C-alpha cells in the first residue's frame, strides 16, 4: 500500500512540474509576442483599458472646447495629454496641470499646457514650458508660485490678477538653487505617466 501511495505522489509531482513548465512557456510566448509586436509597431494599444475617472473626463471635455479650432488640423497621435492633480491654493480641492509631449504642442522652446480648476474651468494656458513644473514654497494671491524651465533657464512664475503669466520665458529668472523639497508636477520624462486621448 505504501509503495502505491509513493508512486501516486511521484506521478502527481511529475505532472505538477510539467504544468508549471507549460504555464511558464505560455507566459514566455505571450511576452515575446507582445514585445515583437511593440517593437515592430503592430501592437494594438487601443485595446488597453484607459483610466476614465472623473478628472480625465472633465479634462477631455475641456480640451475639446479649448482646442475646438485646432482639432481639424490635429492627427490622432496629437490628441493625447498627461495630467496631474495638485492643490495650488490650499482649498482642499485639486487643480489639474495638463501637458502634452508631441510636435503639435511642443517646439524648440518647450511645450504648451493648461492649468484647470477642479470644475474644469481654465485658470491658465502656458507656452514654451519644459516639464516638470516645480511648485515653489512661496505663494502670491493665495496660489503657490511655480518654477518653470523655459529655454534652458528656470523662471519664477507668480499669480497676478487671478492668472499666472502665460509665457514663463519672459518672467524673472530663478536665481536660487532649485529647491529639492519642491513638489514636481507633470514629470513626463522621468516618471512613467499615463497618457490619455481626447
SULHU-V338708 format. One line per field, one symbol per residue. phi: phi as a letter, one per 30 degrees, with the letter a starting at -180 (. if undefined). A space follows every 50 residues. Layout:
phi: ???
//
This chain:
phi: .ddddddddddddddddeddddddddddddddddddddddicdcdddddc dcdedddddeedddddceddedddddddcbbcbbcaddbhcibdccdbbb bbddcbbddkbcabbcddcjddcabcbhcccdcccddcbbhicedccbdb hibdbcccdbhibdedcddcdeddcddedddddcbhddddcdcdcbdb
//
